[in-house]
Amino acid sequence: MPRQPSKRSRAFTLLEVMVALAIVAIALLAALRVAGQAAGGATDMRMRMLAGWVAGNRLAEHRARRDFPPPGIAQGVAVQAGIAFQWREEVTPMQSPAFRRVDVMVFAPSGEEPALARLSGFVTRAEVR
């Protein structure tokens, strides 16, 4: 006749259950942290993409207006996707007096460093189309 297992061998002990719950909790916390980092990374990439658009728009505005900005630094705010980004533009003269270099830096709405986007371009006194 087969021997029946005792009640003690059929059930998990309280210690075994607590260890299993601790392992599951650690695994869930690690998964939650990874998901949070991924969401934060996506937000950062979105802000950098929008800042890049702001910088590109600044250069495109100079070309579209055919203006020839004076050397120096200009600052302002541009709204992209409902977010007010701060931009700073540094215009420097080139060897040829018909060209100017425009360096645009775009910062987070708080204005904190480092810049989210940097873009350089050139404008001419008389652009040919």
The first five atom37 places (N, CA, C, CB, O) and aatype in JSON, in Angstrom:
{
  "aatype": [12, 14, 1, 5, 14, 15, 11, 1, 15, 1, 0, 13, 16, 10, 10, 6, 19, 12, 19, 0, 10, 0, 9, 19, 0, 9, 0, 10, 10, 0, 0, 10, 1, 19, 0, 7, 5, 0, 0, 7, 7, 0, 16, 3, 12, 1, 12, 1, 12, 10, 0, 7, 17, 19, 0, 7, 2, 1, 10, 0, 6, 8, 1, 0, 1, 1, 3, 13, 14, 14, 14, 7, 9, 0, 5, 7, 19, 0, 19, 5, 0, 7, 9, 0, 13, 5, 17, 1, 6, 6, 19, 16, 14, 12, 5, 15, 14, 0, 13, 1, 1, 19, 3, 19, 12, 19, 13, 0, 14, 15, 7, 6, 6, 14, 0, 10, 0, 1, 10, 15, 7, 13, 19, 16, 1, 0, 6, 19, 1],
  "atom_mask": [
    [1, 1, 1, 1, 1],
    [1, 1, 1, 1, 1],
    [1, 1, 1, 1, 1],
    [1, 1, 1, 1, 1],
    [1, 1, 1, 1, 1],
    [1, 1, 1, 1, 1],
    [1, 1, 1, 1, 1],
    [1, 1, 1, 1, 1],
    [1, 1, 1, 1, 1],
    [1, 1, 1, 1, 1],
    [1, 1, 1, 1, 1],
    [1, 1, 1, 1, 1],
    [1, 1, 1, 1, 1],
    [1, 1, 1, 1, 1],
    [1, 1, 1, 1, 1],
    [1, 1, 1, 1, 1],
    [1, 1, 1, 1, 1],
    [1, 1, 1, 1, 1],
    [1, 1, 1, 1, 1],
    [1, 1, 1, 1, 1],
    [1, 1, 1, 1, 1],
    [1, 1, 1, 1, 1],
    [1, 1, 1, 1, 1],
    [1, 1, 1, 1, 1],
    [1, 1, 1, 1, 1],
    [1, 1, 1, 1, 1],
    [1, 1, 1, 1, 1],
    [1, 1, 1, 1, 1],
    [1, 1, 1, 1, 1],
    [1, 1, 1, 1, 1],
    [1, 1, 1, 1, 1],
    [1, 1, 1, 1, 1],
    [1, 1, 1, 1, 1],
    [1, 1, 1, 1, 1],
    [1, 1, 1, 1, 1],
    [1, 1, 1, 0, 1],
    [1, 1, 1, 1, 1],
    [1, 1, 1, 1, 1],
    [1, 1, 1, 1, 1],
    [1, 1, 1, 0, 1],
    [1, 1, 1, 0, 1],
    [1, 1, 1, 1, 1],
    [1, 1, 1, 1, 1],
    [1, 1, 1, 1, 1],
    [1, 1, 1, 1, 1],
    [1, 1, 1, 1, 1],
    [1, 1, 1, 1, 1],
    [1, 1, 1, 1, 1],
    [1, 1, 1, 1, 1],
    [1, 1, 1, 1, 1],
    [1, 1, 1, 1, 1],
    [1, 1, 1, 0, 1],
    [1, 1, 1, 1, 1],
    [1, 1, 1, 1, 1],
    [1, 1, 1, 1, 1],
    [1, 1, 1, 0, 1],
    [1, 1, 1, 1, 1],
    [1, 1, 1, 1, 1],
    [1, 1, 1, 1, 1],
    [1, 1, 1, 1, 1],
    [1, 1, 1, 1, 1],
    [1, 1, 1, 1, 1],
    [1, 1, 1, 1, 1],
    [1, 1, 1, 1, 1],
    [1, 1, 1, 1, 1],
    [1, 1, 1, 1, 1],
    [1, 1, 1, 1, 1],
    [1, 1, 1, 1, 1],
    [1, 1, 1, 1, 1],
    [1, 1, 1, 1, 1],
    [1, 1, 1, 1, 1],
    [1, 1, 1, 0, 1],
    [1, 1, 1, 1, 1],
    [1, 1, 1, 1, 1],
    [1, 1, 1, 1, 1],
    [1, 1, 1, 0, 1],
    [1, 1, 1, 1, 1],
    [1, 1, 1, 1, 1],
    [1, 1, 1, 1, 1],
    [1, 1, 1, 1, 1],
    [1, 1, 1, 1, 1],
    [1, 1, 1, 0, 1],
    [1, 1, 1, 1, 1],
    [1, 1, 1, 1, 1],
    [1, 1, 1, 1, 1],
    [1, 1, 1, 1, 1],
    [1, 1, 1, 1, 1],
    [1, 1, 1, 1, 1],
    [1, 1, 1, 1, 1],
    [1, 1, 1, 1, 1],
    [1, 1, 1, 1, 1],
    [1, 1, 1, 1, 1],
    [1, 1, 1, 1, 1],
    [1, 1, 1, 1, 1],
    [1, 1, 1, 1, 1],
    [1, 1, 1, 1, 1],
    [1, 1, 1, 1, 1],
    [1, 1, 1, 1, 1],
    [1, 1, 1, 1, 1],
    [1, 1, 1, 1, 1],
    [1, 1, 1, 1, 1],
    [1, 1, 1, 1, 1],
    [1, 1, 1, 1, 1],
    [1, 1, 1, 1, 1],
    [1, 1, 1, 1, 1],
    [1, 1, 1, 1, 1],
    [1, 1, 1, 1, 1],
    [1, 1, 1, 1, 1],
    [1, 1, 1, 1, 1],
    [1, 1, 1, 1, 1],
    [1, 1, 1, 0, 1],
    [1, 1, 1, 1, 1],
    [1, 1, 1, 1, 1],
    [1, 1, 1, 1, 1],
    [1, 1, 1, 1, 1],
    [1, 1, 1, 1, 1],
    [1, 1, 1, 1, 1],
    [1, 1, 1, 1, 1],
    [1, 1, 1, 1, 1],
    [1, 1, 1, 1, 1],
    [1, 1, 1, 0, 1],
    [1, 1, 1, 1, 1],
    [1, 1, 1, 1, 1],
    [1, 1, 1, 1, 1],
    [1, 1, 1, 1, 1],
    [1, 1, 1, 1, 1],
    [1, 1, 1, 1, 1],
    [1, 1, 1, 1, 1],
    [1, 1, 1, 1, 1]
  ],
  "atom_positions": [
    [[0.83, -1.15, 0.0], [0.0, 0.0, 0.0], [0.9, 1.25, 0.0], [-0.96, -0.02, 1.21], [1.85, 1.35, 0.78]],
    [[0.58, 2.2, -0.9], [1.44, 3.38, -0.97], [1.31, 4.23, 0.28], [1.1, 4.2, -2.21], [0.25, 4.34, 0.91]],
    [[2.41, 4.81, 0.6], [2.46, 5.64, 1.8], [1.99, 7.05, 1.48], [3.88, 5.67, 2.37], [2.39, 7.64, 0.48]],
    [[1.15, 7.59, 2.32], [0.64, 8.93, 2.1], [1.61, 9.96, 2.68], [-0.76, 9.09, 2.73], [2.13, 9.79, 3.78]],
    [[1.83, 11.07, 1.89], [2.72, 12.09, 2.42], [2.1, 12.78, 3.62], [3.06, 13.11, 1.33], [0.89, 12.93, 3.72]],
    [[2.94, 13.19, 4.5], [2.45, 13.85, 5.7], [1.97, 15.26, 5.34], [3.54, 13.9, 6.79], [2.31, 15.78, 4.28]],
    [[1.19, 15.87, 6.22], [0.69, 17.21, 5.98], [1.83, 18.2, 5.87], [-0.27, 17.62, 7.09], [1.72, 19.18, 5.13]],
    [[2.88, 17.97, 6.57], [4.01, 18.89, 6.58], [4.69, 18.96, 5.21], [5.03, 18.47, 7.65], [5.13, 20.04, 4.83]],
    [[4.79, 17.91, 4.49], [5.5, 17.91, 3.2], [4.6, 18.41, 2.06], [6.01, 16.51, 2.88], [5.12, 18.7, 0.98]],
    [[3.29, 18.52, 2.24], [2.39, 18.96, 1.19], [2.28, 20.48, 1.09], [1.03, 18.38, 1.41], [1.88, 20.98, 0.04]],
    [[2.61, 21.22, 2.1], [2.4, 22.66, 2.12], [3.74, 23.39, 2.18], [1.5, 23.07, 3.31], [4.75, 22.85, 2.64]],
    [[3.71, 24.66, 1.7], [4.89, 25.51, 1.81], [4.95, 26.08, 3.21], [4.86, 26.63, 0.75], [3.92, 26.32, 3.85]],
    [[6.14, 26.29, 3.67], [6.27, 26.91, 4.98], [6.12, 28.42, 4.83], [7.64, 26.56, 5.63], [6.23, 28.95, 3.72]],
    [[5.86, 29.08, 5.92], [5.71, 30.53, 5.9], [6.99, 31.19, 5.39], [5.35, 31.05, 7.29], [6.92, 32.18, 4.67]],
    [[8.13, 30.66, 5.75], [9.4, 31.21, 5.31], [9.56, 31.11, 3.79], [10.56, 30.49, 6.02], [10.02, 32.05, 3.15]],
    [[9.18, 29.98, 3.22], [9.27, 29.8, 1.78], [8.35, 30.78, 1.04], [8.91, 28.35, 1.4], [8.74, 31.32, 0.01]],
    [[7.17, 31.0, 1.55], [6.23, 31.94, 0.94], [6.78, 33.36, 1.01], [4.86, 31.85, 1.62], [6.68, 34.11, 0.04]],
    [[7.36, 33.74, 2.14], [7.91, 35.08, 2.29], [9.1, 35.3, 1.36], [8.33, 35.32, 3.74], [9.24, 36.39, 0.78]],
    [[9.95, 34.3, 1.2], [11.08, 34.43, 0.27], [10.57, 34.57, -1.16], [12.03, 33.2, 0.39], [11.09, 35.39, -1.92]],
    [[9.58, 33.79, -1.54], [9.03, 33.87, -2.89], [8.4, 35.24, -3.13], [7.98, 32.76, -3.12], [8.58, 35.81, -4.21]],
    [[7.69, 35.78, -2.17], [7.09, 37.11, -2.31], [8.17, 38.2, -2.41], [6.15, 37.4, -1.11], [8.02, 39.16, -3.16]],
    [[9.24, 38.05, -1.67], [10.34, 39.02, -1.74], [10.97, 39.01, -3.13], [11.41, 38.72, -0.66], [11.28, 40.06, -3.68]],
    [[11.17, 37.84, -3.69], [11.75, 37.72, -5.04], [10.83, 38.35, -6.07], [12.01, 36.23, -5.39], [11.3, 39.08, -6.95]],
    [[9.54, 38.09, -5.98], [8.57, 38.68, -6.91], [8.54, 40.19, -6.76], [7.16, 38.09, -6.69], [8.47, 40.91, -7.76]],
    [[8.59, 40.7, -5.53], [8.57, 42.14, -5.31], [9.8, 42.81, -5.91], [8.48, 42.45, -3.82], [9.68, 43.87, -6.51]],
    [[10.96, 42.22, -5.75], [12.19, 42.78, -6.32], [12.12, 42.79, -7.84], [13.43, 41.97, -5.84], [12.52, 43.77, -8.48]],
    [[11.62, 41.71, -8.42], [11.5, 41.65, -9.88], [10.51, 42.7, -10.39], [11.05, 40.25, -10.32], [10.78, 43.34, -11.41]],
    [[9.4, 42.88, -9.71], [8.42, 43.89, -10.13], [8.97, 45.31, -10.0], [7.13, 43.75, -9.31], [8.72, 46.15, -10.86]],
    [[9.71, 45.58, -8.93], [10.32, 46.9, -8.77], [11.34, 47.19, -9.87], [10.99, 47.01, -7.39], [11.42, 48.31, -10.37]],
    [[12.12, 46.18, -10.24], [13.1, 46.36, -11.31], [12.38, 46.64, -12.64], [14.0, 45.11, -11.43], [12.81, 47.51, -13.41]],
    [[11.31, 45.92, -12.9], [10.55, 46.15, -14.14], [9.92, 47.54, -14.14], [9.46, 45.07, -14.31], [9.89, 48.21, -15.18]],
    [[9.42, 47.98, -13.01], [8.83, 49.31, -12.9], [9.88, 50.4, -13.12], [8.16, 49.48, -11.53], [9.6, 51.41, -13.77]],
    [[11.06, 50.2, -12.59], [12.14, 51.18, -12.78], [12.54, 51.27, -14.24], [13.36, 50.8, -11.92], [12.74, 52.38, -14.76]],
    [[12.65, 50.14, -14.93], [13.0, 50.16, -16.34], [11.92, 50.87, -17.15], [13.2, 48.72, -16.87], [12.24, 51.65, -18.05]],
    [[10.66, 50.62, -16.84], [9.57, 51.3, -17.55], [9.6, 52.8, -17.29], [8.21, 50.72, -17.12], [9.35, 53.58, -18.21]],
    [[9.9, 53.21, -16.08], [10.0, 54.63, -15.76], [11.14, 55.3, -16.49], [0.0, 0.0, 0.0], [11.0, 56.43, -16.96]],
    [[12.29, 54.63, -16.6], [13.42, 55.18, -17.33], [13.1, 55.3, -18.82], [14.66, 54.32, -17.13], [13.49, 56.28, -19.46]],
    [[12.4, 54.34, -19.36], [12.03, 54.4, -20.78], [11.08, 55.57, -21.03], [11.37, 53.08, -21.23], [11.21, 56.27, -22.03]],
    [[10.14, 55.79, -20.13], [9.22, 56.92, -20.29], [9.96, 58.24, -20.17], [8.09, 56.85, -19.24], [9.68, 59.17, -20.93]],
    [[10.9, 58.34, -19.24], [11.7, 59.55, -19.09], [12.56, 59.8, -20.32], [0.0, 0.0, 0.0], [12.73, 60.95, -20.74]],
    [[13.11, 58.74, -20.89], [13.92, 58.87, -22.1], [13.1, 59.34, -23.28], [0.0, 0.0, 0.0], [13.57, 60.12, -24.11]],
    [[11.87, 58.87, -23.37], [10.99, 59.3, -24.47], [10.64, 60.77, -24.34], [9.71, 58.44, -24.5], [10.57, 61.49, -25.34]],
    [[10.42, 61.24, -23.12], [10.12, 62.65, -22.89], [11.32, 63.51, -23.26], [9.72, 62.9, -21.42], [11.17, 64.56, -23.88]],
    [[12.52, 63.06, -22.87], [13.74, 63.8, -23.2], [13.94, 63.87, -24.71], [14.97, 63.15, -22.53], [14.3, 64.93, -25.24]],
    [[13.72, 62.78, -25.4], [13.88, 62.77, -26.86], [12.85, 63.69, -27.52], [13.74, 61.34, -27.41], [13.16, 64.35, -28.51]],
    [[11.64, 63.73, -26.99], [10.61, 64.62, -27.55], [11.03, 66.08, -27.39], [9.25, 64.39, -26.85], [10.89, 66.87, -28.32]],
    [[11.55, 66.43, -26.21], [11.99, 67.81, -25.97], [13.15, 68.17, -26.9], [12.42, 67.99, -24.49], [13.19, 69.28, -27.43]],
    [[14.09, 67.27, -27.11], [15.22, 67.53, -27.99], [14.76, 67.69, -29.45], [16.27, 66.4, -27.89], [15.27, 68.53, -30.18]],
    [[13.8, 66.87, -29.86], [13.28, 66.97, -31.22], [12.59, 68.32, -31.43], [12.31, 65.82, -31.5], [12.82, 68.98, -32.44]],
    [[11.76, 68.73, -30.49], [11.07, 70.01, -30.6], [12.06, 71.17, -30.57], [10.04, 70.16, -29.47], [11.89, 72.15, -31.29]],
    [[13.09, 71.07, -29.74], [14.12, 72.11, -29.68], [14.86, 72.2, -31.01], [15.11, 71.83, -28.53], [15.21, 73.3, -31.45]],
    [[15.1, 71.06, -31.65], [15.74, 71.07, -32.97], [14.88, 71.78, -34.0], [0.0, 0.0, 0.0], [15.4, 72.48, -34.87]],
    [[13.58, 71.6, -33.9], [12.67, 72.3, -34.82], [12.72, 73.81, -34.59], [11.23, 71.79, -34.65], [12.69, 74.59, -35.54]],
    [[12.8, 74.21, -33.32], [12.89, 75.64, -33.01], [14.16, 76.22, -33.64], [12.89, 75.89, -31.47], [14.11, 77.28, -34.27]],
    [[15.28, 75.54, -33.48], [16.54, 76.02, -34.06], [16.45, 76.1, -35.58], [17.7, 75.1, -33.65], [16.88, 77.08, -36.18]],
    [[15.9, 75.08, -36.2], [15.73, 75.09, -37.66], [14.81, 76.21, -38.12], [0.0, 0.0, 0.0], [15.05, 76.84, -39.15]],
    [[13.77, 76.46, -37.36], [12.84, 77.55, -37.7], [13.52, 78.91, -37.63], [11.63, 77.52, -36.78], [13.25, 79.79, -38.45]],
    [[14.41, 79.1, -36.64], [15.12, 80.38, -36.54], [15.96, 80.63, -37.79], [16.02, 80.39, -35.29], [15.93, 81.73, -38.34]],
    [[16.69, 79.63, -38.23], [17.5, 79.79, -39.44], [16.61, 79.99, -40.67], [18.42, 78.57, -39.65], [16.92, 80.81, -41.53]],
    [[15.53, 79.24, -40.75], [14.62, 79.36, -41.9], [13.98, 80.75, -41.95], [13.54, 78.27, -41.83], [13.75, 81.28, -43.03]],
    [[13.68, 81.33, -40.79], [13.1, 82.68, -40.77], [14.08, 83.7, -41.35], [12.72, 83.07, -39.33], [13.67, 84.58, -42.11]],
    [[15.35, 83.6, -41.0], [16.34, 84.53, -41.56], [16.4, 84.41, -43.09], [17.74, 84.25, -40.96], [16.45, 85.41, -43.8]],
    [[16.39, 83.18, -43.56], [16.46, 82.98, -45.01], [15.19, 83.42, -45.7], [16.74, 81.51, -45.32], [15.23, 84.02, -46.77]],
    [[14.05, 83.14, -45.09], [12.77, 83.5, -45.72], [12.6, 85.02, -45.78], [11.6, 82.87, -44.95], [12.08, 85.54, -46.76]],
    [[13.03, 85.72, -44.74], [12.91, 87.17, -44.72], [14.03, 87.86, -45.49], [12.89, 87.67, -43.28], [13.99, 89.06, -45.74]],
    [[15.04, 87.07, -45.84], [16.23, 87.59, -46.52], [16.9, 88.69, -45.7], [15.86, 88.13, -47.91], [17.43, 89.66, -46.24]],
    [[16.85, 88.52, -44.39], [17.51, 89.53, -43.57], [18.97, 89.18, -43.37], [16.8, 89.67, -42.21], [19.38, 88.03, -43.54]],
    [[19.74, 90.15, -43.01], [21.18, 90.03, -42.8], [21.46, 90.55, -41.39], [22.0, 90.82, -43.9], [21.76, 91.73, -41.21]],
    [[21.35, 89.66, -40.38], [21.42, 90.12, -39.0], [22.79, 90.7, -38.65], [21.09, 88.97, -38.06], [23.81, 90.25, -39.16]],
    [[22.8, 91.68, -37.78], [24.08, 92.27, -37.37], [24.82, 91.3, -36.44], [23.87, 93.64, -36.66], [24.18, 90.49, -35.76]],
    [[26.14, 91.38, -36.39], [26.89, 90.52, -35.46], [26.47, 90.79, -34.02], [28.41, 90.74, -35.61], [26.19, 91.93, -33.64]],
    [[26.43, 89.75, -33.24], [26.05, 89.89, -31.84], [25.2, 88.73, -31.38], [0.0, 0.0, 0.0], [25.08, 87.71, -32.06]],
    [[24.61, 88.9, -30.21], [23.79, 87.85, -29.6], [22.36, 88.35, -29.48], [24.35, 87.43, -28.22], [22.11, 89.46, -29.02]],
    [[21.43, 87.5, -29.89], [19.99, 87.79, -29.74], [19.37, 86.64, -28.95], [19.29, 87.97, -31.14], [19.83, 85.51, -29.02]],
    [[18.32, 86.95, -28.2], [17.62, 85.94, -27.42], [16.12, 86.1, -27.59], [18.0, 86.04, -25.93], [15.62, 87.16, -27.96]],
    [[15.43, 85.02, -27.32], [13.98, 85.1, -27.4], [13.33, 83.81, -26.95], [0.0, 0.0, 0.0], [13.98, 82.9, -26.43]],
    [[12.03, 83.76, -27.16], [11.23, 82.59, -26.8], [10.44, 82.18, -28.02], [10.28, 82.89, -25.59], [9.89, 83.03, -28.73]],
    [[10.39, 80.89, -28.28], [9.6, 80.36, -29.39], [8.76, 79.2, -28.86], [10.51, 79.9, -30.57], [9.25, 78.35, -28.12]],
    [[7.5, 79.18, -29.24], [6.59, 78.13, -28.79], [6.51, 77.04, -29.85], [5.18, 78.7, -28.5], [6.27, 77.31, -31.03]],
    [[6.73, 75.83, -29.42], [6.64, 74.67, -30.3], [5.86, 73.6, -29.55], [8.07, 74.15, -30.73], [6.26, 73.19, -28.46]],
    [[4.76, 73.14, -30.11], [3.89, 72.12, -29.5], [3.43, 72.55, -28.11], [4.63, 70.77, -29.41], [3.32, 71.73, -27.2]],
    [[3.16, 73.84, -27.95], [2.66, 74.34, -26.68], [3.73, 74.53, -25.61], [0.0, 0.0, 0.0], [3.4, 74.85, -24.47]],
    [[5.0, 74.35, -25.96], [6.09, 74.5, -25.01], [6.89, 75.73, -25.4], [6.99, 73.23, -24.96], [7.3, 75.86, -26.55]],
    [[7.13, 76.63, -24.45], [7.88, 77.86, -24.72], [9.37, 77.61, -24.51], [7.38, 79.03, -23.81], [9.85, 77.63, -23.37]],
    [[10.1, 77.38, -25.59], [11.54, 77.17, -25.52], [12.27, 78.51, -25.57], [12.01, 76.25, -26.67], [11.81, 79.44, -26.23]],
    [[13.38, 78.59, -24.87], [14.22, 79.79, -24.94], [15.33, 79.53, -25.95], [14.81, 80.15, -23.53], [15.94, 78.46, -25.96]],
    [[15.59, 80.51, -26.79], [16.66, 80.36, -27.78], [17.65, 81.52, -27.65], [16.08, 80.31, -29.21], [17.31, 82.61, -27.21]],
    [[18.88, 81.23, -28.05], [19.93, 82.24, -28.1], [20.66, 82.08, -29.42], [20.92, 82.12, -26.88], [21.05, 80.98, -29.8]],
    [[20.85, 83.19, -30.1], [21.43, 83.21, -31.44], [22.71, 84.05, -31.39], [20.43, 83.78, -32.49], [22.7, 85.18, -30.91]],
    [[23.79, 83.5, -31.9], [25.04, 84.26, -31.98], [25.39, 84.42, -33.46], [26.2, 83.55, -31.19], [25.59, 83.44, -34.17]],
    [[25.46, 85.66, -33.89], [25.77, 85.97, -35.28], [27.22, 86.46, -35.34], [24.78, 87.04, -35.87], [27.59, 87.4, -34.63]],
    [[28.03, 85.82, -36.17], [29.43, 86.22, -36.31], [29.73, 86.51, -37.77], [30.38, 85.12, -35.75], [29.26, 85.8, -38.66]],
    [[30.52, 87.57, -38.04], [30.89, 87.88, -39.42], [31.9, 86.86, -39.95], [31.47, 89.32, -39.52], [32.65, 86.26, -39.17]],
    [[31.91, 86.67, -41.24], [32.86, 85.76, -41.89], [33.93, 86.6, -42.61], [32.12, 84.82, -42.9], [33.88, 87.83, -42.59]],
    [[34.89, 85.92, -43.23], [35.93, 86.64, -43.96], [35.33, 87.46, -45.1], [36.98, 85.67, -44.52], [35.73, 88.59, -45.35]],
    [[34.36, 86.86, -45.77], [33.66, 87.59, -46.82], [32.58, 88.44, -46.17], [33.06, 86.62, -47.89], [31.78, 87.91, -45.4]],
    [[32.52, 89.72, -46.45], [31.51, 90.57, -45.82], [30.08, 90.24, -46.25], [31.8, 92.01, -46.12], [29.13, 90.77, -45.68]],
    [[29.91, 89.39, -47.25], [28.58, 89.05, -47.72], [27.97, 87.88, -46.94], [28.62, 88.7, -49.2], [26.82, 87.51, -47.17]],
    [[28.74, 87.28, -46.01], [28.26, 86.1, -45.27], [28.29, 86.36, -43.78], [29.11, 84.87, -45.6], [29.13, 87.09, -43.27]],
    [[27.34, 85.73, -43.09], [27.3, 85.73, -41.64], [27.0, 84.31, -41.18], [26.24, 86.74, -41.09], [26.19, 83.6, -41.79]],
    [[27.66, 83.91, -40.11], [27.37, 82.61, -39.5], [26.39, 82.83, -38.37], [28.68, 81.91, -38.98], [26.54, 83.74, -37.56]],
    [[25.37, 81.98, -38.32], [24.35, 82.07, -37.27], [24.36, 80.75, -36.5], [22.92, 82.37, -37.88], [24.08, 79.69, -37.06]],
    [[24.68, 80.83, -35.21], [24.65, 79.66, -34.31], [23.45, 79.81, -33.39], [25.99, 79.53, -33.49], [23.35, 80.78, -32.64]],
    [[22.56, 78.85, -33.44], [21.34, 78.89, -32.63], [21.43, 77.8, -31.57], [20.06, 78.71, -33.52], [21.73, 76.64, -31.87]],
    [[21.16, 78.18, -30.33], [21.08, 77.23, -29.22], [19.69, 77.35, -28.61], [22.2, 77.5, -28.15], [19.19, 78.45, -28.38]],
    [[19.07, 76.22, -28.35], [17.72, 76.2, -27.79], [17.77, 75.49, -26.44], [16.7, 75.49, -28.76], [18.37, 74.42, -26.3]],
    [[17.13, 76.11, -25.46], [17.15, 75.61, -24.09], [15.75, 75.23, -23.64], [17.75, 76.66, -23.14], [14.75, 75.62, -24.24]],
    [[15.7, 74.46, -22.57], [14.42, 74.07, -21.96], [13.69, 75.33, -21.5], [14.64, 73.08, -20.77], [14.31, 76.38, -21.34]],
    [[12.39, 75.24, -21.28], [11.63, 76.41, -20.84], [12.22, 77.08, -19.59], [10.2, 76.01, -20.56], [12.07, 78.29, -19.42]],
    [[12.88, 76.32, -18.75], [13.48, 76.9, -17.54], [14.78, 77.64, -17.87], [13.75, 75.81, -16.5], [15.29, 78.38, -17.03]],
    [[15.31, 77.43, -19.08], [16.54, 78.1, -19.5], [17.8, 77.44, -18.99], [0.0, 0.0, 0.0], [18.89, 78.0, -19.13]],
    [[17.66, 76.26, -18.41], [18.83, 75.61, -17.83], [19.77, 75.05, -18.9], [18.39, 74.49, -16.9], [19.34, 74.63, -19.97]],
    [[21.05, 75.06, -18.57], [22.08, 74.49, -19.44], [22.08, 72.99, -19.24], [23.5, 75.1, -19.14], [21.6, 72.55, -18.19]],
    [[22.55, 72.19, -20.12], [23.05, 72.51, -21.46], [21.9, 72.69, -22.45], [24.01, 71.42, -21.94], [20.75, 72.39, -22.15]],
    [[22.26, 73.16, -23.62], [21.26, 73.38, -24.67], [20.68, 72.05, -25.12], [21.88, 74.13, -25.87], [21.39, 71.04, -25.2]],
    [[19.39, 72.05, -25.4], [18.74, 70.85, -25.92], [19.08, 70.64, -27.4], [17.22, 70.94, -25.74], [19.12, 69.51, -27.88]],
    [[19.32, 71.75, -28.11], [19.65, 71.65, -29.53], [20.6, 72.79, -29.9], [18.35, 71.71, -30.41], [20.53, 73.89, -29.35]],
    [[21.48, 72.5, -30.84], [22.41, 73.5, -31.4], [22.4, 73.32, -32.91], [23.87, 73.34, -30.81], [22.44, 72.2, -33.42]],
    [[22.35, 74.43, -33.6], [22.32, 74.38, -35.06], [23.05, 75.6, -35.59], [20.86, 74.33, -35.6], [22.87, 76.72, -35.1]],
    [[23.88, 75.38, -36.6], [24.62, 76.48, -37.24], [24.22, 76.57, -38.69], [26.15, 76.27, -37.11], [23.94, 75.56, -39.34]],
    [[24.2, 77.79, -39.19], [23.88, 78.02, -40.59], [24.5, 79.33, -41.05], [0.0, 0.0, 0.0], [25.14, 80.04, -40.27]],
    [[24.32, 79.62, -42.31], [24.89, 80.83, -42.89], [23.8, 81.61, -43.62], [26.06, 80.48, -43.85], [22.91, 81.03, -44.24]],
    [[23.91, 82.92, -43.55], [23.02, 83.78, -44.32], [23.91, 84.69, -45.16], [22.05, 84.62, -43.38], [25.05, 84.98, -44.8]],
    [[23.36, 85.12, -46.28], [24.11, 86.0, -47.16], [23.37, 87.32, -47.31], [24.35, 85.34, -48.54], [22.17, 87.42, -47.07]],
    [[24.12, 88.31, -47.72], [23.52, 89.63, -47.9], [22.49, 89.59, -49.04], [24.61, 90.68, -48.2], [21.42, 90.19, -48.92]],
    [[22.81, 88.92, -50.12], [21.89, 88.81, -51.25], [21.81, 87.35, -51.67], [22.34, 89.72, -52.44], [22.63, 86.86, -52.44]],
    [[20.8, 86.66, -51.14], [20.64, 85.25, -51.5], [20.1, 85.12, -52.9], [19.73, 84.53, -50.51], [19.22, 85.87, -53.31]],
    [[20.64, 84.16, -53.64], [20.2, 83.87, -55.0], [19.19, 82.74, -54.95], [21.4, 83.51, -55.93], [19.42, 81.72, -54.3]],
    [[18.07, 82.91, -55.63], [17.04, 81.85, -55.62], [16.89, 81.26, -56.98], [15.69, 82.38, -55.15], [16.08, 80.36, -57.17]]
  ]
}
